[in-house]
Amino acid sequence: MVPTLRAVSRGQGNNAAVRSGEVAAEGFTLEFEEVPVLVHAFRRMVRELAYDVCEMAFTTYLCAREHGVPITALPVFLVRGFHHGAIVRAATSAVRHPKELEGRRVGVNRGYTVTTGVWARAVLAREYGVDLDRITWVPSGDEHVEAYRPPANVAPLDPGRSMTEALLDGDLDAVVGVEATTPDLVPLIPDPVEAGHAALRSRGLYPINHLVVVRDDLLAAHPTLAGALTRAFTESKDAYVRRLAAEGPADPTDEMYARVMREVGGDPLPYGVAANRGMIEELVDNARRQRILTRRPALDSLFAVAA
């Protein structure tokens, strides 16, 4: 009897074929559940092991592993992006340069450990010399991993207030993870799209946001599962990359990956540990510097071995 696995992954170009069943995980059946707010699935997975296979934010996974949640990742990196534009300020704010955030309060949409927050803070520190410890970070929600305790310079937003309200009334000086969709909000870093691509060209910065995790008990019970899933997700992604090269982009996400493909001269969504070791190491190092992790895990131990 073929095992049926409950799976969650957002619909997007690179996993479309595996979600539709056009590409199968050999020896297994994947039944994808629709979760309208994907971060709710992350939370349920690390707190309840609610699914068998689940897309997850990378830093949520790192934090969960450190706190003993029995899940292991596949080197399947579903979502990547640039985070220079993730930091916004009020258009009327006196803050004009990232260094001016020191001594101030900066909001973080959802929790302190969200992956976009980690990458955005890393940009502030590395490219603009910001001392992250001199900022009070103000998350709008709690953390997915219940056992995690944030550092002393993290203080939650008052209940009942939104990040945007707090930013516009001056309680916050910037916010990470809120889109600048109105004239009242503007990116702190000018021309953030070009700044992100410049970082890619100059130092290879191409952040990973999401990967895929599997329950450890299933990996132990089915030695071929990691390999079957990795091959299926990879085949689905390769089909997407071929379509992108042949037909061009169909939406803004496609446009970003198409531009990366031109700039790097190859696959804009490489899977596997070897091709991504630099970004994995950088994310782990940033998570340690930002006191999300207390120790540096062995990188290869983070990923299931594909049989």
One Martini backbone bead per residue (centre of mass of N, CA, C, O) as a GRO file, in nm:
protein
  307
    1MET     BB    1   0.095   0.036   0.024
    2VAL     BB    2   0.066   0.369  -0.036
    3PRO     BB    3   0.168   0.636   0.115
    4THR     BB    4  -0.003   0.908   0.272
    5LEU     BB    5   0.067   1.260   0.263
    6ARG     BB    6   0.062   1.545   0.444
    7ALA     BB    7   0.059   1.866   0.275
    8VAL     BB    8   0.243   2.190   0.262
    9SER     BB    9   0.222   2.437  -0.008
   10ARG     BB   10   0.258   2.695  -0.187
   11GLY     BB   11   0.151   2.831  -0.468
   12GLN     BB   12   0.399   2.789  -0.727
   13GLY     BB   13   0.595   2.746  -0.990
   14ASN     BB   14   0.812   2.532  -0.862
   15ASN     BB   15   0.549   2.344  -0.732
   16ALA     BB   16   0.314   2.280  -0.933
   17ALA     BB   17   0.367   1.982  -1.029
   18VAL     BB   18   0.354   1.850  -0.743
   19ARG     BB   19   0.071   1.954  -0.658
   20SER     BB   20  -0.087   1.830  -0.915
   21GLY     BB   21   0.075   1.538  -0.990
   22GLU     BB   22   0.267   1.542  -1.235
   23VAL     BB   23   0.462   1.504  -0.998
   24ALA     BB   24   0.609   1.234  -0.828
   25ALA     BB   25   0.662   1.050  -0.532
   26GLU     BB   26   0.817   0.776  -0.514
   27GLY     BB   27   0.600   0.570  -0.315
   28PHE     BB   28   0.407   0.832  -0.291
   29THR     BB   29   0.139   1.034  -0.153
   30LEU     BB   30   0.030   1.366  -0.210
   31GLU     BB   31  -0.166   1.578   0.011
   32PHE     BB   32  -0.272   1.893  -0.039
   33GLU     BB   33  -0.316   2.164   0.169
   34GLU     BB   34  -0.505   2.448   0.235
   35VAL     BB   35  -0.338   2.752   0.353
   36PRO     BB   36  -0.401   3.076   0.347
   37VAL     BB   37  -0.192   3.108   0.594
   38LEU     BB   38   0.116   2.987   0.597
   39VAL     BB   39   0.223   3.054   0.888
   40HIS     BB   40   0.021   2.863   1.029
   41ALA     BB   41   0.170   2.606   0.944
   42PHE     BB   42   0.431   2.649   1.087
   43ARG     BB   43   0.314   2.657   1.370
   44ARG     BB   44   0.178   2.374   1.367
   45MET     BB   45   0.433   2.213   1.310
   46VAL     BB   46   0.611   2.302   1.568
   47ARG     BB   47   0.368   2.236   1.784
   48GLU     BB   48   0.207   1.955   1.638
   49LEU     BB   49   0.276   1.800   1.383
   50ALA     BB   50   0.035   1.841   1.152
   51TYR     BB   51   0.237   1.733   0.936
   52ASP     BB   52   0.450   1.565   0.711
   53VAL     BB   53   0.474   1.803   0.495
   54CYS     BB   54   0.652   2.132   0.508
   55GLU     BB   55   0.659   2.439   0.465
   56MET     BB   56   0.936   2.668   0.573
   57ALA     BB   57   1.092   2.878   0.752
   58PHE     BB   58   1.419   2.873   0.815
   59THR     BB   59   1.432   2.997   1.107
   60THR     BB   60   1.214   2.825   1.228
   61TYR     BB   61   1.370   2.565   1.192
   62LEU     BB   62   1.624   2.631   1.355
   63CYS     BB   63   1.473   2.684   1.619
   64ALA     BB   64   1.328   2.412   1.642
   65ARG     BB   65   1.579   2.233   1.652
   66GLU     BB   66   1.707   2.353   1.909
   67HIS     BB   67   1.413   2.268   2.063
   68GLY     BB   68   1.343   1.955   1.957
   69VAL     BB   69   1.203   1.933   1.695
   70PRO     BB   70   1.095   1.646   1.495
   71ILE     BB   71   1.263   1.773   1.231
   72THR     BB   72   1.357   1.770   0.874
   73ALA     BB   73   1.527   1.885   0.610
   74LEU     BB   74   1.524   1.977   0.284
   75PRO     BB   75   1.718   2.088  -0.004
   76VAL     BB   76   1.442   2.281  -0.051
   77PHE     BB   77   1.424   2.610  -0.198
   78LEU     BB   78   1.135   2.778  -0.260
   79VAL     BB   79   1.234   3.065  -0.132
   80ARG     BB   80   1.342   3.381  -0.256
   81GLY     BB   81   1.518   3.700  -0.176
   82PHE     BB   82   1.493   4.050  -0.115
   83HIS     BB   83   1.542   4.292   0.184
   84HIS     BB   84   1.573   4.604   0.139
   85GLY     BB   85   1.243   4.656   0.121
   86ALA     BB   86   1.149   4.566   0.426
   87ILE     BB   87   1.225   4.862   0.511
   88VAL     BB   88   1.020   5.102   0.672
   89ARG     BB   89   0.893   5.440   0.663
   90ALA     BB   90   0.791   5.735   0.722
   91ALA     BB   91   0.768   6.000   0.513
   92THR     BB   92   0.802   6.212   0.776
   93SER     BB   93   1.059   6.114   0.872
   94ALA     BB   94   1.383   6.181   1.003
   95VAL     BB   95   1.466   5.919   0.898
   96ARG     BB   96   1.731   5.837   0.636
   97HIS     BB   97   1.928   5.635   0.785
   98PRO     BB   98   2.007   5.338   0.922
   99LYS     BB   99   2.196   5.449   1.155
  100GLU     BB  100   1.947   5.615   1.288
  101LEU     BB  101   1.821   5.361   1.449
  102GLU     BB  102   1.984   5.404   1.675
  103GLY     BB  103   1.793   5.420   1.974
  104ARG     BB  104   1.542   5.279   1.852
  105ARG     BB  105   1.224   5.174   1.716
  106VAL     BB  106   1.158   4.847   1.563
  107GLY     BB  107   0.957   4.676   1.370
  108VAL     BB  108   0.812   4.331   1.353
  109ASN     BB  109   0.654   4.125   1.166
  110ARG     BB  110   0.558   3.943   1.409
  111GLY     BB  111   0.845   3.794   1.475
  112TYR     BB  112   1.180   3.802   1.549
  113THR     BB  113   1.244   3.516   1.378
  114VAL     BB  114   1.191   3.602   1.114
  115THR     BB  115   1.351   3.581   0.816
  116THR     BB  116   1.324   3.868   0.713
  117GLY     BB  117   1.442   3.995   0.968
  118VAL     BB  118   1.721   3.869   0.956
  119TRP     BB  119   1.806   3.979   0.677
  120ALA     BB  120   1.754   4.280   0.731
  121ARG     BB  121   1.951   4.308   0.968
  122ALA     BB  122   2.199   4.217   0.807
  123VAL     BB  123   2.200   4.456   0.616
  124LEU     BB  124   2.233   4.677   0.825
  125ALA     BB  125   2.503   4.573   0.941
  126ARG     BB  126   2.685   4.527   0.681
  127GLU     BB  127   2.605   4.788   0.488
  128TYR     BB  128   2.555   5.018   0.751
  129GLY     BB  129   2.668   4.965   1.053
  130VAL     BB  130   2.457   4.850   1.242
  131ASP     BB  131   2.365   4.832   1.580
  132LEU     BB  132   2.141   4.602   1.687
  133ASP     BB  133   2.167   4.646   2.008
  134ARG     BB  134   2.057   4.963   1.975
  135ILE     BB  135   1.782   4.823   1.925
  136THR     BB  136   1.433   4.811   1.947
  137TRP     BB  137   1.242   4.526   1.908
  138VAL     BB  138   0.895   4.510   1.763
  139PRO     BB  139   0.675   4.278   1.778
  140SER     BB  140   0.335   4.171   1.681
  141GLY     BB  141   0.414   3.879   1.789
  142ASP     BB  142   0.472   3.568   1.841
  143GLU     BB  143   0.631   3.269   1.848
  144HIS     BB  144   0.635   2.965   1.708
  145VAL     BB  145   0.847   2.892   1.922
  146GLU     BB  146   0.777   2.864   2.249
  147ALA     BB  147   1.074   2.824   2.382
  148TYR     BB  148   1.154   3.089   2.289
  149ARG     BB  149   1.385   3.359   2.387
  150PRO     BB  150   1.436   3.673   2.369
  151PRO     BB  151   1.604   3.936   2.385
  152ALA     BB  152   1.614   4.233   2.571
  153ASN     BB  153   1.567   4.411   2.284
  154VAL     BB  154   1.268   4.286   2.310
  155ALA     BB  155   0.938   4.437   2.245
  156PRO     BB  156   0.618   4.430   2.243
  157LEU     BB  157   0.342   4.516   2.109
  158ASP     BB  158   0.070   4.662   2.166
  159PRO     BB  159  -0.229   4.570   2.199
  160GLY     BB  160  -0.431   4.657   1.913
  161ARG     BB  161  -0.192   4.725   1.729
  162SER     BB  162  -0.039   4.839   1.449
  163MET     BB  163   0.238   4.891   1.275
  164THR     BB  164   0.142   5.133   1.111
  165GLU     BB  165   0.034   5.302   1.339
  166ALA     BB  166   0.302   5.317   1.503
  167LEU     BB  167   0.459   5.455   1.276
  168LEU     BB  168   0.273   5.711   1.218
  169ASP     BB  169   0.280   5.803   1.542
  170GLY     BB  170   0.602   5.741   1.640
  171ASP     BB  171   0.661   5.472   1.803
  172LEU     BB  172   0.795   5.406   1.533
  173ASP     BB  173   1.079   5.429   1.294
  174ALA     BB  174   1.037   5.132   1.186
  175VAL     BB  175   0.967   4.852   0.954
  176VAL     BB  176   0.950   4.499   0.925
  177GLY     BB  177   0.724   4.357   0.683
  178VAL     BB  178   0.599   4.617   0.548
  179GLU     BB  179   0.433   4.748   0.295
  180ALA     BB  180   0.472   5.018   0.056
  181THR     BB  181   0.138   5.103  -0.048
  182THR     BB  182   0.171   5.400   0.047
  183PRO     BB  183   0.269   5.733   0.077
  184ASP     BB  184   0.331   5.703   0.395
  185LEU     BB  185   0.529   5.479   0.281
  186VAL     BB  186   0.887   5.406   0.281
  187PRO     BB  187   1.182   5.319   0.198
  188LEU     BB  188   1.481   5.335   0.358
  189ILE     BB  189   1.607   5.213   0.108
  190PRO     BB  190   1.705   5.310  -0.175
  191ASP     BB  191   1.633   5.134  -0.429
  192PRO     BB  192   1.598   4.819  -0.334
  193VAL     BB  193   1.619   4.641  -0.582
  194GLU     BB  194   1.903   4.733  -0.669
  195ALA     BB  195   2.041   4.670  -0.399
  196GLY     BB  196   1.995   4.364  -0.410
  197HIS     BB  197   2.141   4.309  -0.683
  198ALA     BB  198   2.411   4.430  -0.596
  199ALA     BB  199   2.463   4.216  -0.373
  200LEU     BB  200   2.471   3.979  -0.561
  201ARG     BB  201   2.712   4.077  -0.739
  202SER     BB  202   2.926   4.148  -0.503
  203ARG     BB  203   2.840   3.887  -0.267
  204GLY     BB  204   2.607   3.669  -0.325
  205LEU     BB  205   2.330   3.776  -0.228
  206TYR     BB  206   2.073   3.504  -0.182
  207PRO     BB  207   1.816   3.459  -0.010
  208ILE     BB  208   1.671   3.230   0.205
  209ASN     BB  209   1.338   3.141   0.323
  210HIS     BB  210   1.240   2.851   0.212
  211LEU     BB  211   1.149   2.518   0.299
  212VAL     BB  212   1.151   2.161   0.369
  213VAL     BB  213   0.969   1.949   0.594
  214VAL     BB  214   1.001   1.647   0.803
  215ARG     BB  215   0.915   1.398   0.981
  216ASP     BB  216   1.114   1.184   1.159
  217ASP     BB  217   0.938   0.924   1.170
  218LEU     BB  218   0.913   0.899   0.859
  219LEU     BB  219   1.211   0.885   0.786
  220ALA     BB  220   1.259   0.623   0.952
  221ALA     BB  221   1.028   0.444   0.813
  222HIS     BB  222   1.133   0.587   0.521
  223PRO     BB  223   1.429   0.582   0.354
  224THR     BB  224   1.309   0.703   0.061
  225LEU     BB  225   1.171   0.979   0.114
  226ALA     BB  226   1.379   1.205   0.077
  227GLY     BB  227   1.447   1.139  -0.218
  228ALA     BB  228   1.162   1.152  -0.342
  229LEU     BB  229   1.103   1.447  -0.266
  230THR     BB  230   1.349   1.586  -0.388
  231ARG     BB  231   1.300   1.494  -0.680
  232ALA     BB  232   1.019   1.614  -0.716
  233PHE     BB  233   1.082   1.912  -0.657
  234THR     BB  234   1.306   1.934  -0.870
  235GLU     BB  235   1.141   1.865  -1.122
  236SER     BB  236   0.942   2.096  -1.088
  237LYS     BB  237   1.149   2.327  -1.096
  238ASP     BB  238   1.280   2.265  -1.373
  239ALA     BB  239   1.022   2.319  -1.533
  240TYR     BB  240   0.999   2.616  -1.454
  241VAL     BB  241   1.272   2.715  -1.563
  242ARG     BB  242   1.217   2.640  -1.855
  243ARG     BB  243   0.969   2.819  -1.889
  244LEU     BB  244   1.103   3.087  -1.817
  245ALA     BB  245   1.310   3.078  -2.053
  246ALA     BB  246   1.092   3.044  -2.290
  247GLU     BB  247   0.840   3.258  -2.186
  248GLY     BB  248   0.871   3.407  -1.938
  249PRO     BB  249   0.724   3.622  -1.737
  250ALA     BB  250   0.399   3.641  -1.535
  251ASP     BB  251   0.527   3.776  -1.273
  252PRO     BB  252   0.709   3.924  -1.027
  253THR     BB  253   0.852   3.665  -0.941
  254ASP     BB  254   0.949   3.584  -1.218
  255GLU     BB  255   1.114   3.841  -1.269
  256MET     BB  256   1.323   3.793  -1.051
  257TYR     BB  257   1.425   3.514  -1.151
  258ALA     BB  258   1.501   3.607  -1.436
  259ARG     BB  259   1.716   3.808  -1.346
  260VAL     BB  260   1.894   3.610  -1.196
  261MET     BB  261   1.951   3.429  -1.437
  262ARG     BB  262   2.107   3.646  -1.591
  263GLU     BB  263   2.324   3.716  -1.366
  264VAL     BB  264   2.422   3.400  -1.311
  265GLY     BB  265   2.378   3.196  -1.558
  266GLY     BB  266   2.126   3.029  -1.417
  267ASP     BB  267   1.982   2.889  -1.170
  268PRO     BB  268   1.747   3.059  -0.950
  269LEU     BB  269   1.679   2.755  -0.789
  270PRO     BB  270   1.879   2.604  -0.610
  271TYR     BB  271   1.942   2.289  -0.497
  272GLY     BB  272   2.104   2.192  -0.234
  273VAL     BB  273   2.381   2.225  -0.039
  274ALA     BB  274   2.626   2.299  -0.216
  275ALA     BB  275   2.485   2.550  -0.372
  276ASN     BB  276   2.405   2.680  -0.053
  277ARG     BB  277   2.619   2.708   0.173
  278GLY     BB  278   2.665   3.013   0.201
  279MET     BB  279   2.369   3.090   0.283
  280ILE     BB  280   2.341   2.904   0.521
  281GLU     BB  281   2.576   3.014   0.687
  282GLU     BB  282   2.475   3.307   0.698
  283LEU     BB  283   2.211   3.254   0.846
  284VAL     BB  284   2.327   3.118   1.094
  285ASP     BB  285   2.511   3.352   1.179
  286ASN     BB  286   2.284   3.561   1.211
  287ALA     BB  287   2.121   3.402   1.425
  288ARG     BB  288   2.344   3.420   1.634
  289ARG     BB  289   2.391   3.728   1.648
  290GLN     BB  290   2.062   3.760   1.711
  291ARG     BB  291   1.979   3.539   1.927
  292ILE     BB  292   1.835   3.264   1.810
  293LEU     BB  293   2.098   3.117   1.849
  294THR     BB  294   2.335   2.941   2.070
  295ARG     BB  295   2.430   2.756   1.829
  296ARG     BB  296   2.620   2.581   1.587
  297PRO     BB  297   2.525   2.385   1.355
  298ALA     BB  298   2.560   2.122   1.166
  299LEU     BB  299   2.481   2.150   0.850
  300ASP     BB  300   2.435   1.849   0.757
  301SER     BB  301   2.226   1.789   1.000
  302LEU     BB  302   1.976   1.960   0.872
  303PHE     BB  303   1.972   1.723   0.648
  304ALA     BB  304   1.846   1.491   0.463
  305VAL     BB  305   1.920   1.185   0.339
  306ALA     BB  306   1.935   1.074   0.012
  307ALA     BB  307   1.835   0.749  -0.122
   0.00000   0.00000   0.00000
